[in-house]
Amino acid sequence: MIKEKTENYQLHREGERQYLTFLQLDKYKELKHLFTTRHGGVSEGHCASWNFGERHLDTAENILQNYEILGQALGAGTDQMVTSAQTHTTNIKVVTGADRGKGVIRDRDYTDIDGLVTDERNIAIITGHADCNAIFFFDPVKQVIGLAHSGWRGTLAGIGTAMILKMEQEYGCGPSDIIAGIGPSLCQDCFEVDEDVAQAFLEADEGNRQFCERRGCKTHIDLKGIIRRDLHAAGLKPGNLSDMELCTKCNKEMFFSHRGHQGRRGLMVAAMMLV
């Protein structure tokens, strides 16, 4: 089992429901945020129990009820939620009131969206995760929130940097004001790749070599290390970045892990809302 609390995160238990928050973000009363675990929902089997995706392994009724349970933790209704449409891009959608409910109780009218950003209140932005990094962004000065789904492709393409640029361009945010957090995802020991993926990282940036370690015929890549470096290079202050330092595969009893559960698993979410 993971620790109840560290210098970076707090594990919350509300009956069967368990979720994580960043201590650095908890102090802002105008912000609600969390990263779910696999515990606290109504799904069964491989998706037991707090599943937000993988509809071929679950029912639409269960998933909707799991969103309703999420709403109880956030203080939001399903008509206030907006979800991503993830395909490992660096595309970021500006969310407005017109998007309320999309991906939960309304069909999405957008595709290929791995990041969401908004300055509107009482709208919960949500991204899905089961090994890929969830990056949380909050500018307390401009009152802007963002979420990014950063798997290896998104990390390689720099979705974290893209989010900071989007917040600058759309809302006038200053990178040094932004507070960010990295949620549970694969650690370097668990993220092993073949030569083609390793080579892609080295060709993209020779500086990535320090985050790649060859072990036998595989290369282990520290995706979180790359994300931290890129966010700092984009102007984020070192003291404004938290990492939960939790591996989804190493903690399969707490998290869904695509690699750890051989693809037969549910989906967790990261969620943020200004209130």
Buried (B, 14 or more C-beta within 10 A) or exposed (E): EBEEEBEBBBBBEEEEBBBBBBBBBBEBEEBBBBBBBBBBBBBEEBBBBBBBBBEEBBBEEBBBBBBBBBBEBBEBBBEBBBBBBBEBBBBBBBBEEEBBBBBBBBEBEEEEBBBBBBBBEBBBBBBBBBBBBBBBBBBBEBBBBBBBBBBBBBBBBBBBBBBBBBBBEBBEBEBEBBBBBBBBBBBBEBBBBEEEBBEBBEEEBEEBEEBBBEEEEBBBBBBBBBBBBBBBBBBBBEEBBBBBBBBBBBBBEBBBBBBBBEEEBBBBBBBBBBE
